[in-house]
Amino acid sequence: MMLPYLEQSYADLSGISREADLIVGHPISFAAPIVAEILGKRWISVVLQPSAMLSAFDPPTVSGYPFLEWFRGWGPGFWNWFRGQARRAARPWGDPINLFRRKAEIPEVRNPLLDDMFSPWGTQAWFSKVLAAPQADWPTKTSITGFPFYDKLTPGKGLSAKVASFLDAGPPPVVFTLGSSAVFDAGEFYEESVKAANAAGCRAVLLIGRDPRNQPSASLPDGIITSEYEPFSELFPRAAAVVHQGGAGTTGQALRAGVPMCVVPFSHDQPDYARRCKGLGVARVVPRSRYRAARVARELSGLLADHRCRDAASAVAREMAREDGVAAACEGLERAMSA
């Protein structure tokens, strides 16, 4: 998806970076290190999830390979071996990057996708310290900033009138959402969610996005409504619980809101975030393949009655309230420019 457009990405980025003081790039912004090197610019790498570090001391949950969880207690020796296997498997994937580097007459790199995606000038981890602590094998000069929250399509826009009225009219609902990516591959998620909320006897708000396939096929029971979009920072604190896919942004907002959650990971970093939230005592996890109304209703009933989970969620929210991800990220970038 990314590498066939490396040359176009390079052309776009180099054109707007000539007067830049600093370049900030995510690991899949593959052109960023090349542009920085050719233009002689400093750059900072950014990651949105602890799993991107592939730490042997805090190993990730790898999407699509659930059997690896059996080896979680085997220690750094096994996970160093696994990381070596991953490096060998991924090395050929970076061939287009080294081909472009040869054309640009700059040195090739060892493993563009795993070993060379972090900047020597520093890496910012845009997640909360409650989810992961720095490890000895993280990239050098890594700083955890906290989540850089932003969730309003238009500054100052709040909850829709429909959802605001719904919230005011009764007890806190359960919010069902698939964030900004899984919402395009929802499958039966929303249909099963309607049945689960109805069976559990709870009110519900379903955030379904703009994909018409996510519209419930039947009329909704009383106490359940849908909306395309609502700002998480305003909706989640008024929820009884949140059911979500475990993406970085949604997870951060749910943790900040201090409400229990049920995580239904779809792919990528989501299984790892699900495991970490469960480890914090704030979440239950339901695999996507087992997301059925009867099970979800049981999980919701248990979750809503679990005072320990609610207390843990409140404690995490208080800890995260001490973080200011945007300010910490900006201060780090300013230091990188002046160092």
N, C-alpha and C positions, 0 to 999 in steps of 0.2 A: 504493500500500500504506500509506503513512504519512499523507498529507495529508487523506484523508477522516476521520481520527480526530483532527485537530488540536484541535478544541474539547474533546474528552474528555481528550486529553493535557494540555491547558492546565488543565482542572479538577483532574485528579489531581495535577499538579505544583505548582500554586499552593496547593493545600490543605496540602501537606507542606513548603512552602518559606517559609512566613510567618515562622518563627522561625529560619530558616537563616542562617548567617553567609556562606555562599558557595554558588553553584550551579555545578555542573560538567556540561557538556553536550557530547555528540557532535554533529557537524553535522547528522545526521538526527533529532536530538531537537529538532524544529522549534519546540516550545513553549518551550524553555528560554530563549532570548533575550527572548521576549515576557513570560514570567513575571518574569524579572529586571528588565526595564524597568518593568513596572507596579508591582512591589513595591519598586523602588528598590534592588535587590540587585546586588552584583558577581557576575560569572560568568566562568568560564574555559572556553574551548573545548578539546576534545581530539580529536586525530586518531590513527588507528591505522596509517597508511600514508603514505609520502612522496608517493604519487600524488595524495592529496587536495589537495596544495598547487597543482597545475597550474602548476608553475614553468616558465618559458620557458628557464631556464638548466639545469635538470635535468628535462627533460620526461618525463611518465609514458608508460608503455606502456598504451594504451587498449584495454580489453577489447572485442572485436568489430570492431576496426579495425586489423588487422595491417598493412595497407598503410602506415599512418603511420610504421612503423619505417623505411621507405625515406627518410624526411625527417629522421631523427634528427640527422644531421650538418649540417643546414641552418642551425643557429644560432638565437639568440633571436628574430631577426626573424620567421622563419616561425612559431615557436611562440607568439609574441605575437599574430600574426594568427590562429592556430588557437584560442587562448584567447578572443579576441574573438568568433569564430564560435560557440564553445561557450557563451559568455555570452548571445549573442543567441538561440540555440536554447533555452537553459534558462530564459530570463526568464519566458515564459508559465507555466512549470511552477509558479512560485511565486505565481501569482495567488491561490490560496486563503489564503496567508499574509497577503498585503496586504488581502484582503477581511476577514479576521479582525481585522487591525490597525485597519481603518477602524471596524469595529463596536466595538472597544475604545477608540476615540478616541485612538489614538497614531499618530504619523507612519508613513506607508508607507516601505518600504526599496527600494533600487534593484534588487537582484537577490537575493532571499532564499536561493536555493539555491547560489550561487557567491560573490557578493561580500560578503554580509552574514552568513555562517555562522560567521565567526571573531570572537572577542570583542575589544573594544578593551582589555580588562584583561590579555589574554594568551592564548596557545595553548600547550598541552603536546602534544608529539609523542611518543607512547608507542611508540617503536621505537628500535633501536640506532643509534648513530653510525656503525657500520660500513656501514650501508645507505644513508645519505644525509648530506650536510653541509648546514648552513643556506645558503640562497640569498638573494640581494638582494631577490627578489620574493616571499619567504615573508611570511605575515602578521606584522605588528609584534609584538614581544615573544613570539616563539616560542622555546621551549626544548625540546631533545631530552632526554628523561629516561632512555631505555632501556626495554626491555620490562617491564611490570609482571606478572611471571610468577605464575600461580596455576593449578593444573591438577588438584587432587584434589577428588573429589566430597565426600569426608568427610576433614577434617583428620586426618592420621596414617595414612590408609589407603594402603597401598603396592600393589605388584604383586599380582595374583591368584596363588593358589597354583599354578594350572595354568601360567601364563606364567613364574613364577619357576622352577618345576621344569624347564620347557622350556629356559630360558636356561642353567640350570646343567648341562644334559645334553649340550651340544654347543657348536660354534663360534657366534659372534655371527650372528644372523639378519638378513635384510632386513625392515624393518617397512614395511607398506603401510597407509596411512591417508588418509582424506578429511576429517579435521578435524571441525568441528562443524556445517558447512553443506552442503558438497558430498556428504557421506555420505547425504543424503536424495535425491540425484539421481545415484547411482553408476553406473547403466547397466551396462555390461559390465566395469567397472573390476576388480572382484574376481575374476571368472571369468578374465579375461586375466592378472591378477596371479598366480593359482595356476599357470597354464600357463607364465608367464615364469619364475617362481622354480624350477619343476621343470626347465625347459629349461636354465636357468643353473646348475643343480646347487647351489643355495643353500637354506639353511633360511629359513623365513619366518614372520612373525607378521602376520596380517591383522586390523586393527581395523575391525570392520564395523558398529558401532553397533547400534541396536535395530530397524532396519528389516528385517523378515523377507525382503524381496526381496534383501538382500545376502548371505544364506546361500548358500554354494556349493551348486550343484545335485547335484554328485557327491561321493563320498567323497574326502577329501583325501589326497594322497600322504604318505608318511612324511616328517617334517621340516617340515611346514606345519601351523600351527594357527590358529584364529580366536579372537577375544575381542571382546566388545562394547566394552569401555573399559579402558584402562590409563593411568596417569599418565605423560605424555610425559617428564617430568623424570627418571623412574626407568627407563623403557624405552629411550629413544633413546640414552643413553650406552652401553648394552650392545648396540647394533645395529651391524651392519657398514655399513649404509646405510639411508636412509629415503626412501621413495617417497611423495610427498604432493601435495596440491592447491595449495599455495602461499598459504594463508590466513595472516593476520598472526600468530595464536597458534602455529600449527604451524611456520611458518617460524622464528619466534623460538626455539622449543624445539629445533628441529633445528640451528640455528646455535649455540646455547648448548652442545649436546651434542658439537659438534666432529666430526660424522660427515658423509661425503659424502651427497649427496641427488640424487634425480631428481624434478623438479617437473613436475606434470601440471596446468597451470592450467585451471580451469573458467570463471571469470568475475570481474567486478568488479576488485579490486586484485590478483588472483592472477597475471595475466600480468606485471604490473609487478614484483612480488616475485620471480617466476621469473627475469626478466631481470637483476635486481640480484644475485641469488644466483649466476647464471652468471657475471656480471661479477667477482664475488669469487673465482671459480675453484673454488667448492665444489659446483657443481651442473651437471647436464645437464638439458635441457628437452625434454619430449615433448608436443606438442600433444594435447589430449584426442581430437581426431578421428583421430589416428594412434596411439592407445594400443592396440597389438596385441602379443600375446605374443612374436612373433619379434623385433620391434624392441626391446621392453622387455628381453628376455633379452640382446640384444647390448649395450644400454646398460648393463645391470647388470654384465655381464662386464667391460666396459671400465672402468666406474666402480670396481669392486672392485679392479682391477689398477692403478689410476691413483694412484701415490704422491704426485704433485704435488697432486692434488685432496685427498687425505687430509691432507697437510701444510698446505694452505691452510685446510682446515676446522679443524684444530687451532689455527692462528694466529688465526682469527676467534674461536674459543671463548675463547682466552686474553684477547683484547681485550675481549670482552663480559663476562668475569669481573670486570673492573674497574668494571662498571656495576651500579647497584642502582636499577632503575626505580621500585620502590615507594617507596623512601626519597626519591629525587629528586622524584617527583611530589608526595609529601606535603609536602616542604619548600617546593616551589613554591607549593602551595595555601595553606600557612600564610603565606608572604610576601604572597600576593595579598590575604589577609584583613587583614593588618596594614598594608599600604602606604597 
